[in-house]
Amino acid sequence: MITKKIEIGQEIPSFKVKMEKKTYKQYNKLAKEINPMHLSKLYVRRLGYKDVLIAGNFLFSFVPKWIIDWIDGNINALSGITIKFENPVYPNDEIIFNGKVIDIKHEDDRKVVLCEYHVEKIDNKKVMSGTVNLSFSK
């Protein structure tokens, strides 16, 4: 059930997070990461990157958290997420999530909300974007 008013054009409050090197190392350990793109500075420098890349799964994990916080913890309303990675994110980068409601449909006993989002570094370089589908019972 929806607990807040949601309208087309409504901005989703932005969410800023720093990709802490220590936290990311802990994530890699827990995830049993083996990809040298996420572990080896030497390897990625040979490929032209300045540092190891933050894994897409790690970056993606912040999208549902941000949206679920916005909809007051209603995890059951989250029905789909798309994502497109556009530029690398490195340890200690700060990224900002921004989004807005672009469509609302009423289907049977549900309110279906489509949002689009984009994520940028603090220098405004886009790193990922996508859509979020929400479905609330009326």
PEJOPE-V491690 format. One record per residue. N is the residue number from 1. RES is the residue in one small letter. SS is DSSP state (H for helix, E for strand, C for the rest). Layout:
N RES SS
N RES SS
This chain:
1 m C
2 i C
3 t C
4 k C
5 k C
6 i C
7 e C
8 i C
9 g C
10 q C
11 e E
12 i E
13 p E
14 s E
15 f E
16 k E
17 v E
18 k E
19 m C
20 e C
21 k H
22 k H
23 t H
24 y H
25 k H
26 q H
27 y H
28 n H
29 k H
30 l H
31 a H
32 k C
33 e C
34 i C
35 n C
36 p H
37 m H
38 h H
39 l C
40 s C
41 k H
42 l H
43 y H
44 v H
45 r H
46 r H
47 l C
48 g C
49 y C
50 k C
51 d C
52 v C
53 l E
54 i C
55 a C
56 g H
57 n H
58 f H
59 l H
60 f H
61 s H
62 f H
63 v H
64 p H
65 k H
66 w H
67 i H
68 i H
69 d H
70 w H
71 i C
72 d C
73 g C
74 n C
75 i H
76 n H
77 a H
78 l E
79 s E
80 g E
81 i E
82 t C
83 i C
84 k E
85 f E
86 e C
87 n C
88 p C
89 v C
90 y E
91 p C
92 n C
93 d C
94 e E
95 i E
96 i E
97 f E
98 n E
99 g E
100 k E
101 v E
102 i E
103 d E
104 i E
105 k E
106 h E
107 e E
108 d C
109 d C
110 r E
111 k E
112 v E
113 v E
114 l E
115 c E
116 e E
117 y E
118 h E
119 v E
120 e E
121 k E
122 i C
123 d C
124 n C
125 k C
126 k E
127 v E
128 m E
129 s E
130 g E
131 t E
132 v E
133 n E
134 l E
135 s E
136 f E
137 s E
138 k C
